[in-house]
Amino acid sequence: MLLSEGQMSDYKGAALMLAALPKANELLGDKGYDADWFRTALAERGITACIPSKSNRKAPIEHDRTLYRQRHKIENMFGRLKDWRRVHTRYDQCAHTFMSAICIAALVILAMINES
């Protein structure tokens, strides 16, 4: 897991997490991850990028629209995490403490999902 600065762009964060990516067939990402170097790095690892092109790209790159519709599940998880006030407003100044709060919230959410 990577905790980056709030103002860091997605593709800069992608560069930091690229080495830690697990084996996968496909990677879902939003337009913020649309960069040629990132797509190339994923292809070298055998990962198909399902990332829509930015609006300013001269030659748009196609993506699997059916697979991309599944990205809402990721967004829903972030929404559930932000239901926790401590996470949403980032009370903790220390990154370690903030990451701990995120992990606790994720565990409680997972337990609630498994209960139902």
C-alpha positions as CSV (number, residue, x, y, z in Angstrom):
1,M,0.0,0.0,0.0
2,L,1.2,3.5,-0.8
3,L,0.3,6.7,0.9
4,S,1.2,9.7,-1.2
5,E,0.8,13.4,-0.8
6,G,-2.7,14.6,-1.5
7,Q,-1.6,16.9,-4.3
8,M,0.5,14.3,-6.1
9,S,-0.7,13.5,-9.6
10,D,-1.9,10.0,-10.3
11,Y,0.8,9.2,-12.8
12,K,3.6,10.2,-10.4
13,G,2.1,7.9,-7.8
14,A,2.0,5.2,-10.4
15,A,5.7,5.5,-10.9
16,L,6.3,4.8,-7.2
17,M,4.0,1.8,-7.0
18,L,4.9,0.2,-10.3
19,A,7.6,-2.1,-8.8
20,A,5.2,-3.3,-6.1
21,L,2.3,-4.2,-8.4
22,P,1.3,-7.9,-8.0
23,K,0.9,-10.2,-11.0
24,A,-2.3,-9.3,-12.8
25,N,-3.8,-9.6,-16.3
26,E,-5.5,-6.2,-16.3
27,L,-5.2,-2.9,-14.5
28,L,-8.2,-0.5,-14.1
29,G,-7.4,3.1,-13.9
30,D,-9.0,6.5,-14.5
31,K,-7.8,9.2,-16.9
32,G,-5.2,10.4,-14.4
33,Y,-3.1,7.3,-15.2
34,D,-3.1,7.9,-19.0
35,A,0.6,8.2,-19.8
36,D,2.5,6.4,-22.6
37,W,5.4,5.4,-20.3
38,F,2.9,3.9,-17.8
39,R,1.1,1.9,-20.5
40,T,4.5,0.7,-21.8
41,A,5.7,-0.3,-18.3
42,L,2.4,-2.3,-17.8
43,A,2.7,-4.0,-21.2
44,E,6.3,-5.1,-20.3
45,R,4.9,-6.8,-17.3
46,G,2.2,-8.5,-19.3
47,I,-0.6,-6.3,-17.9
48,T,-3.3,-4.9,-20.1
49,A,-4.2,-1.3,-19.3
50,C,-7.9,-0.5,-19.1
51,I,-7.4,3.3,-18.9
52,P,-9.5,5.7,-20.9
53,S,-7.6,8.3,-22.8
54,K,-7.3,11.9,-21.6
55,S,-9.3,14.4,-23.6
56,N,-6.2,16.2,-24.9
57,R,-4.6,13.0,-26.4
58,K,-4.2,13.5,-30.1
59,A,-4.8,9.8,-31.0
60,P,-7.2,8.3,-28.4
61,I,-6.4,4.8,-27.2
62,E,-9.3,2.3,-26.9
63,H,-10.1,0.6,-23.7
64,D,-12.5,-2.2,-22.6
65,R,-15.6,-0.3,-21.7
66,T,-17.3,-3.3,-20.2
67,L,-14.4,-3.9,-17.9
68,Y,-14.1,-0.2,-17.1
69,R,-17.7,-0.2,-15.7
70,Q,-16.4,-2.4,-12.9
71,R,-14.3,0.5,-11.6
72,H,-17.3,1.7,-9.6
73,K,-16.5,-1.0,-7.0
74,I,-13.1,0.7,-6.3
75,E,-14.8,4.1,-6.0
76,N,-17.4,2.6,-3.7
77,M,-14.6,1.4,-1.4
78,F,-13.0,4.8,-1.2
79,G,-16.5,6.2,-0.5
80,R,-16.9,3.8,2.4
81,L,-13.5,4.7,3.8
82,K,-14.4,8.4,3.6
83,D,-17.5,7.7,5.8
84,W,-15.0,7.5,8.6
85,R,-14.5,11.1,9.7
86,R,-11.0,10.6,10.8
87,V,-10.0,9.3,7.4
88,H,-12.1,11.8,5.4
89,T,-10.7,14.9,7.1
90,R,-7.2,13.5,7.7
91,Y,-6.9,14.4,11.4
92,D,-3.6,12.7,11.7
93,Q,-0.5,14.6,10.8
94,C,1.8,11.6,10.9
95,A,1.5,9.4,7.8
96,H,2.0,6.2,9.8
97,T,-0.9,7.1,12.1
98,F,-3.1,8.0,9.2
99,M,-2.3,4.8,7.4
100,S,-3.1,2.9,10.6
101,A,-6.5,4.6,10.7
102,I,-7.2,3.6,7.1
103,C,-6.3,0.0,7.8
104,I,-8.6,-0.1,10.9
105,A,-11.4,1.4,8.9
106,A,-10.9,-1.1,6.0
107,L,-10.9,-4.0,8.5
108,V,-14.2,-2.9,10.0
109,I,-15.8,-2.3,6.6
110,L,-14.6,-5.8,5.5
111,A,-16.1,-7.4,8.6
112,M,-19.4,-5.6,8.0
113,I,-19.5,-6.8,4.4
114,N,-18.7,-10.4,5.4
115,E,-21.5,-10.3,8.1
116,S,-24.2,-9.5,5.6
